[in-house]
Amino acid sequence: MSEDALGATPSVSRLSGKSAVVVGGGIGGLAAALRLRRAGCRVTLLEKNETVGGKVAERKASGFRWDLGPSLFTMPQILDRLFADLGESRNDYLTLEPLSPTCRYRWADGYRFDENEFFWSRPDSARLLRHAEGLYKLSAPAFLENDPSEVWKKILNPALLPLLRFLPSMSPFQSLATASRHFYSDPHLQQFLQRFATYNGSDPEFTPATFAVIPYVQARFGGWYIRGGIRRLAEALLQLAEKHGMEVQTSAEVRSIDPTGVTLTSGKKISADLIFHNGDVLRAHQKLIQHPGVSKVANQMAKPERAISGFVVLLGVRGKDPSLAHHNIFFSDNYPLEFQQMFREKQPAENPTIYLCLNSITDPDSAPPEHDNYFLLVNAPADTTRIDWAKESPKYADRIIQILDKRFLPGLKSKIVHQEWFSPADFESRDGVVGGSLYGWASHGMMPSFLRPPIRSKLLRNLYFVGGTTHPGGGLPLVLLSAEIAVRLANRSA
């Protein structure tokens, strides 16, 4: 393995002694800052909110605790590699607990199943995994682990060519919905496979079939819970930052980025040799970057369809429901209509698919005795201009609860002792994401799926992007990979 291989620390860092500023203290920003510090940079991390972590947040109220962002953790080897590259052991900071089943799926007609080893041993599911494994082995070294400029060099590696036989059934030129009908005859299971398009906020009818590698990743690497909640991940990375001598400033919002550094809203200027931006790439071009050509680039970036947002309902519930697992999905009866309403009609789905995370089943300290903490999430339009979320949120939260009460969890309404919500407008305000979109571009077609906004800026050559809106995409493992790739590119260019 060469010194520039994924996860390897270069034997000689060209970044040593340089100054770097990281804008945004989400998981991608923290990981990039730590890698820069390890490479010998003087690092300042700036976070506009009062605490670091970005979407990896939590809420505490009335004795309950909820994760307010990602709730399923997979591919732990990528996180372990970050700790190892820093000379640390993840076990000293975080405890990961395996979940079985990974998720429980339910329909109003009574059909249900658990995503576990038994499910993946079914002949149809096993056939899907065989194809997805081949595609993962092809795409991981060629695409996920490298910048797009390096992809074709990697994919033409003779050792990977035999894996091209897996492309026909998972072609990037057909949709995930089409692939679901290829692998499964049961409409319930077709809907199950199509659901993985929502992992990056997309419509399965327009998402390339190659995204069927996502369930393979879950089956191969498992689903995990970080003891104490995923918020502990942000706290562990902050602890590492402080240990390794990194400067972290919170309540420090950046007003502009130029080739010499950044300027805060307070007017303070921070000069730096390198700038890393952890946040919405589109917003950075619309609001922050100072360059004569930025308007043209921003207009181009705004053309692809944006990924959907989310609407969250937090419930404190009296009593325990033995029918629930840690992760649960309650599917709608009309999946195409759900996406039509969100993407084409730009309105909340009338009968949305509902995700319910119940981490108090694994972590009893997350709720008072004989109570549970329900984290409910439905996909929602990334629109904060035509939709008045302040007005619509109470009604939509009640509708989601009503669907569960009438169709899946009878008596739920009478057991609620605490209720609040978090809308796309709240995501936009907290995370600085345009329209509340959680993943930037929707993966609709080849270009927005595989040629996302580049990690290295085309306008400012010392500016790099990390996070879910750049390459390789959304989700905690990919965000951590973006930080690896970005620091590697900066080292090569130094």
Helices and strands as residue ranges (DSSP letters): E 19-23, H 27-38, E 42-46, E 58-61, E 64-67, H 76-85, G 90-92, E 96-98, E 103-106, E 112-115, H 117-120, H 123-139, I 140-144, G 148-150, H 151-155, G 161-166, G 168-170, H 176-183, H 187-194, G 195-200, G 209-212, H 213-221, E 224-226, H 231-243, E 247-249, E 254-258, E 261-264, E 269-271, E 274-278, H 281-283, I 284-288, H 294-301, E 309-318, E 327-330, H 335-339, I 340-344, E 354-357, G 359-361, G 364-366, E 371-380, H 389-407, H 412-415, E 416-422, H 424-431, G 434-436, H 446-450, E 463-466, H 476-493
